[in-house]
Amino acid sequence: MANYKSAKKRILVAERNRRRNVMIKSRVRTALKKALRGLQEGSEQLETLTKHAVSQLDKAQNKGVLHKNTVARYKSRLLKKVHAASAAQ
C-alpha cells in the first residue's frame, strides 16, 4: 500500500484510466466484430458499420488508448476485406 498522498492519488488515477481504456477497447472490438459480421452476412449496412468501426478506432487513437500503427493495421485489414467483398459482387 502506498504511504504518500501523491502515491495514493496515482493509484486512483491509474485505476480510473484503466477502466476508461477497457471501455474504449471494448467499443473498438465490438465495432470491428459487427463490421466483420456484416461483411460475412452481406448486410446492406456494411458501409455504416465500417464507418463506425473506423471512427471508433480513430477515437481510441486520439485518446491514446491504441498506438497509431495498431489503428492503421486494423483499419487496413478491415478495409481490405470490405473492398475485396465489394469487388467480388
N, C-alpha and C positions, 0 to 999 in steps of 0.2 A: 504494500500500500504506500502511496505517496505521502511524504512528510511535509512538503512545502505547498503553499497555497497555489503557486503557479503550476506546479506539477499536477495538483488535483484538477485545476481548470483544464489543463491539456488533456487529461484523461476524459473529461466530459466532452470537450470539443472533438476529440478523436472519435468518440463513440457516436456523436451526432453526425459527423461527416461520414462515418462508416455506414450508418443507417441510410443516409441520403444516397450514397454511392450504390448501395444494394438496391434501393428502389429504382434508381435510374438505369442500372444494368438490367434489372428485371423488365423494365419497359422496353428496352432495346431488344432483348431476347424475344419477348412476346411479339413485338412488331415484326421482327425477322421471321419468326415461325409463321405468323399469319400471312406474310407475303409469300413465303415458300409454299404454304398450304394452298393459297390462292393460285399459285403457279401450277401446282400439280392438278388441281381441280379444274383449271381453265376458267377461273372466275372472271366475270365482267368487271369486277372492281380491282383487278390486278394493278392498274396504274395508280389508283388511290392508295392501295396497300403498300405499293413500292415507295411512293412519295412519303407516306407516313413513316416507313422504316428508315428511309434516308434522313428524314427530318429528326427522328429520334437519335440516330447516330450522330448527326451534327450537333445536336444539343448536348449529348454526352461528351463530345469532344470539347465544346466550348466551356463546359463546366469543369473540365479537367479530369473527368472520370475515366475516359478512354484516351489512349495515345492517338495522335493524328494518323500514324501509319496503320494502326489497327483499324481505325474507322475507314481509311482508304481501302484496306484489304477487304473488309466486309462489304462495302459498297460496290467494289469492283466485282466481287464474286456474285453478289445478288444481281447486279445489272447485266452481267454476262449471261446468267441463266434466263433472265427476263427477255433479253434481246434474242437469244437462241430460240426460245419458245415462240416469240412473235414471228421470227423468220421461218419457223417450221410450219406456221399456219398458213 
